[in-house]
Amino acid sequence: MNIMEKVNAAQCKSEVTDFSIGDTVKVHTKIIEGDNERIQIFAGVVIARRGSGINESFTVRRLAYGQGMERVFPIHSPRIEKIEVQKRGKVRRAKLYYLREKVGKSARIKDRE
């Protein structure tokens, strides 16, 4: 193991929530405003996951007031408090970018049993 791998392994979180593409998640993020710190929740469907180790990240998409919003989160970021899985989704592809074109009932994902 070289020096870079040791540094990256030391900065990775030990406990990461198990989730996959198609799952509906709530991401609790720490927001710092001046000297105040609060938790903000971003809930939506995981449409992509990329990278490995310290560089791993995932993209969450949601609809708010008819407008699609996407946000990319690094999994091992200290700003992420926790990730809650609300619903497991059954999908057949690794990236769900086609959901960007869909709105309403056509944008739903089947539940995994």
BELDA-V394034 format. One record per residue. N is the residue number from 1. RES is the residue in one small letter. SS is DSSP state (~ for helix, > for strand, _ for the rest). OMEGA is omega in whole degrees, -180 to 180 (none if undefined). Layout:
n = {N:N}
res = {RES:RES}
ss = {SS:SS}
omega = {OMEGA:OMEGA}
//
This chain:
n = {1:2:3:4:5:6:7:8:9:10:11:12:13:14:15:16:17:18:19:20:21:22:23:24:25:26:27:28:29:30:31:32:33:34:35:36:37:38:39:40:41:42:43:44:45:46:47:48:49:50:51:52:53:54:55:56:57:58:59:60:61:62:63:64:65:66:67:68:69:70:71:72:73:74:75:76:77:78:79:80:81:82:83:84:85:86:87:88:89:90:91:92:93:94:95:96:97:98:99:100:101:102:103:104:105:106:107:108:109:110:111:112:113}
res = {m:n:i:m:e:k:v:n:a:a:q:c:k:s:e:v:t:d:f:s:i:g:d:t:v:k:v:h:t:k:i:i:e:g:d:n:e:r:i:q:i:f:a:g:v:v:i:a:r:r:g:s:g:i:n:e:s:f:t:v:r:r:l:a:y:g:q:g:m:e:r:v:f:p:i:h:s:p:r:i:e:k:i:e:v:q:k:r:g:k:v:r:r:a:k:l:y:y:l:r:e:k:v:g:k:s:a:r:i:k:d:r:e}
ss = {_:_:~:~:~:~:~:~:~:~:~:_:_:_:_:_:_:_:_:_:_:_:_:>:>:>:>:>:>:>:>:>:>:_:_:>:>:>:>:>:>:>:>:>:>:>:>:>:>:>:_:_:~:~:~:_:>:>:>:>:>:>:>:>:_:_:>:>:>:>:>:>:>:>:_:_:_:_:_:>:>:>:>:>:>:>:>:_:>:_:_:_:_:_:_:_:~:~:~:~:~:_:_:~:~:~:~:_:_:_:>:_:_}
omega = {-179:-174:-178:179:178:179:179:180:180:-178:178:175:-180:-179:178:180:179:177:-179:-179:-179:179:173:-174:170:179:179:-175:175:177:180:179:-177:177:177:177:180:179:176:-177:175:-177:178:-177:176:-178:180:174:-176:176:177:180:-178:-177:-177:179:179:-178:179:-179:175:175:177:-180:178:-179:178:179:176:178:-180:-180:169:-176:-174:-180:176:178:179:-180:177:178:179:175:180:-175:177:-178:178:-179:-176:178:-175:180:-177:-178:179:179:178:-179:-173:177:175:-174:-179:-180:-179:178:-179:177:175:180:none}
//
